[in-house]
Amino acid sequence: MLQADHISKRLGGIAALSHCSLVIGKGLVTGIIGPNGAGKSTLFNVLGGLMAPDQGRVLLEGRDVSGLPPHRLAALGLVRTFQIARDLAELTVLENLLLARPSQTGESLLGALFRPARVRQEEREALQKASALLGRFGLLQHADAPARSLSGGQKKLLELARALMLEPKVILLDEPAAGVSPVMVRGLARIIGELRSEGLTFAIIEHDMDLIAELCDHVYVMAEGTPLTAGRFAEVTADRRVVQAYLGGMAP
Ligand SMILES: Nc1ncnc2c1ncn2[C@@H]1O[C@H](COP(=O)(O)OP(=O)(O)OP(=O)(O)O)[C@@H](O)[C@H]1O
């Protein structure tokens, strides 16, 4: 579904990614783990179009999409979740969802002026979709509350719901469990599992190893800008090199 092909990226004189190659399989949940500074966030930034690679390619369903900006990738089905930024936090939960998917027709002045019925139809559809997602994620009663009033876990659900408004095929999830209560982590895991069984593909960066073990079909362990090893969670965690990478070479 999504492939990093020998990607290299230097940041501030550091090789954040170095000939990094990996495959995010269709319909699977792929975990990306590794110690701090291993290059996981940089990989997501390159895969999600926030940074162009210095070398290498990003392939989405076999098509070279290297360097395409996030909105072009979203139109092709690849979406990355983002923390609700400060300005969005002041808007309501529902507004956050409606803004995630701008009206296609109403985006241009001419479209809005000459096709008002079409714009209204798109707005109705977006409202229906947003309401359905809020219901599914247990956020309906918070629809008119400012996003900042949500708990950490509810904010993560809102981030996921914003991504789903774009009807993606692949979602890049950056640390879904960070700052989330254990009960809400279970809720998130259930929803991600359900979305996966509906055919969505996920790549997940996460430091919560219980969540990785529970959710992931396949796990890549990154170290120094490239995958060190890959396999099922139990396989990779049994690999001595992985323990060493986490301990910074201090393993006995
Ligand atoms: N904007 C930047 N300028 C300079 N160096 C950077 C920048 N962003 C990241 N780096 C460096 O690139 C390397 C990879 O960082 P990255 O954030 O991708 O790692 P990570 O695996 O996501 O780490 P963490 O788990 O701590 O989030 C690190 O050495 C980091 O210090």
The ligand as a MOL file (V3000), in Angstrom:
LIG
                    3D

  0  0  0     0  0            999 V3000
M  V30 BEGIN CTAB
M  V30 COUNTS 31 33 0 0 0
M  V30 BEGIN ATOM
M  V30 1 N 14.2810 19.9500 12.8550 0
M  V30 2 C 15.3770 19.2630 13.1670 0
M  V30 3 N 16.6090 19.8370 13.1210 0
M  V30 4 C 17.7190 19.1480 13.4330 0
M  V30 5 N 17.7290 17.8520 13.7910 0
M  V30 6 C 16.5340 17.2360 13.8760 0
M  V30 7 C 15.2990 17.8900 13.5700 0
M  V30 8 N 14.2840 17.0110 13.7340 0
M  V30 9 C 14.8600 15.8510 14.1390 0
M  V30 10 N 16.2100 15.9790 14.2070 0
M  V30 11 C 17.1520 14.9280 14.5670 0
M  V30 12 O 16.9450 13.8490 13.6780 0
M  V30 13 C 17.0460 12.6070 14.3670 0
M  V30 14 C 15.7500 11.8240 14.2190 0
M  V30 15 O 14.7100 12.4970 14.9400 0
M  V30 16 P 13.1950 11.9870 14.9780 0
M  V30 17 O 12.4220 13.0310 15.7060 0
M  V30 18 O 12.7670 11.6150 13.6220 0
M  V30 19 O 13.3210 10.6740 15.8850 0
M  V30 20 P 12.1690 9.8570 16.6130 0
M  V30 21 O 12.4960 8.4160 16.4220 0
M  V30 22 O 10.8430 10.3120 16.1520 0
M  V30 23 O 12.3820 10.2410 18.1450 0
M  V30 24 P 11.2900 10.3420 19.3570 0
M  V30 25 O 10.8810 8.9430 19.6790 0
M  V30 26 O 12.0730 10.9880 20.4500 0
M  V30 27 O 10.1550 11.2000 18.8420 0
M  V30 28 C 17.3980 12.9480 15.8190 0
M  V30 29 O 18.8050 12.8740 15.9600 0
M  V30 30 C 16.9040 14.3610 15.9640 0
M  V30 31 O 17.6690 15.0550 16.9380 0
M  V30 END ATOM
M  V30 BEGIN BOND
M  V30 1 1 1 2
M  V30 2 1 2 3
M  V30 3 2 2 7
M  V30 4 2 3 4
M  V30 5 1 4 5
M  V30 6 2 5 6
M  V30 7 1 6 7
M  V30 8 1 6 10
M  V30 9 1 7 8
M  V30 10 2 8 9
M  V30 11 1 9 10
M  V30 12 1 10 11
M  V30 13 1 11 12
M  V30 14 1 11 30
M  V30 15 1 12 13
M  V30 16 1 13 14
M  V30 17 1 13 28
M  V30 18 1 14 15
M  V30 19 1 15 16
M  V30 20 2 16 17
M  V30 21 1 16 18
M  V30 22 1 16 19
M  V30 23 1 19 20
M  V30 24 2 20 21
M  V30 25 1 20 22
M  V30 26 1 20 23
M  V30 27 1 23 24
M  V30 28 2 24 25
M  V30 29 1 24 26
M  V30 30 1 24 27
M  V30 31 1 28 29
M  V30 32 1 28 30
M  V30 33 1 30 31
M  V30 END BOND
M  V30 END CTAB
M  END
